[in-house]
């Protein structure tokens, strides 16, 4: 390999986000080729609107994955929060939103206690909590309300309203959260502790860090972000049924991985996850344009995610 | 950590009580829990008879295979989140091919389905080994591929599995208390015991408990991991066929429940998710426990919707107890 090629590879490895953005543009170009004129301001607005809930859900996932954990309950929490928000909204929208967010905080806290205090593997802890959340939600839905509750107007506006014709309202919330996360992960002690815990928990402990407190706060934050994502999603699709966000579990993990955060912890960024979420949303849009059966779409979606992750691992030499 | 491997290499031949407790304690505890639950069931429902026992074995059969599939993969240090869709794939393939045929033809089809889904499992493993993408990501994404394929084979739930084929699981050939669904579980030891005693089986344990040490001992890491996923695929196929036999229906969405429940069963059954520790006995009992809970709820007159919740809570409690054990041992 020539010196120039080596420099190129090194540049790509260091600036992986550039590659991701190039991929994003390429996918948009593909749509423009399939259906000329499809890529316009309206399309961009739609993509952002549908990427926002996924991006917020994947934000929590990013935090947990950086500490070398995983949260498989994010989708269940998002669904439950949205449902409880909607079913409590008739008693006051504020009460509904608080109730919804509380679901996320409580589940996140329990996940955190399991992982941080009892040292349960994150995978099994969050999987089991996902079962508990969905089971409880089923019981709750049968006991309290017979019909699927409606989404209050405020939430509908938050999820699918636009400003100046094209800018989705949810984008403001997403941008705010993104700014807090990107700055927080890089610039605060808490953020750097997350990387430290993911990279080498033993060294972190020897350095005098109370790792369990950090993890507890982290899983709680993840639960809260999942709840926010669920509420935004309910506004986007203008419904809150019992399986609202369940399809977003794989994308939430995939967005993190495609975005360059190592599933083994210790490295990565939320900026990458944002691009990952956008890529997945555009990919969905490509598959919708292909006009094939849902089953084929599902097969392609899974296969492309494997290919993307494989290419990423190969090209950037990461695991 | 690597008790199972280390035990063969070092240590005197005499019985070591501490090690025996560490190795078999959890499995014994799971069987005690199952026995306690059975006694509780008999108290709640005094007329629990052969019919109810048969129903339980039918409900537990697919879950037991799902747990066996997951155990294989987890022992090798991986995880397969596509077990449910693989089961669904086997289930719908079986329906498409057997509908309107006799028993002999159906059994032939079943063998073919076993082969196909074993290859699907091997493909999961091969992708993980070749691309080096983490197993969680690959199998989660592949779960979409297998579920999509199952939908392509069969768009919606359709009855029509030949009755003779269904009776392979639903009848009781020998005694009402030894239903066929219980005997079919013998497939697991028939595959598992020879495998565990072979070099390949030991290699799977070795790869699961310490990949570096296994590599330095000359174990072919890639091949062992692919083998684990392939055998996992075989058990998932058995689970899918079990669904065909116990329900008589081919359903593209039938498997969804079994991915999570399979993981629950192996954790309850004492298989370490870190890999290399555990066996098949624990997960089998755990599959029966998890199937017994909804039945008991129905006997008690409680809404079976609580079942999922109770399952989750039970697993949280069990893993937390396991976690305390680890923390205390370290301290």
Interface residues (C-beta under 8 A of the other chain):
Chain A: X70 X110 X114 X118 X119 X120 X121 X123 X124 X125 X127 X128 X129 X130 X131 X132 X133 X134 X135 X136 X138 X139 X142 X249 X250 X253 X254 X257 X263 X264 X293 X294 X295 X296 X297 X298 X299 X300 X301 X302 X303 X305 X306 X309 X310 X313 X314 X319
Chain B: X79 X127 X131 X132 X133 X134 X136 X137 X138 X140 X141 X142 X143 X144 X145 X147 X148 X149 X151 X152 X155 X260 X263 X264 X267 X273 X274 X303 X305 X306 X307 X308 X309 X310 X311 X312 X313 X315 X316 X319 X320 X322 X323 X324 X326 X327
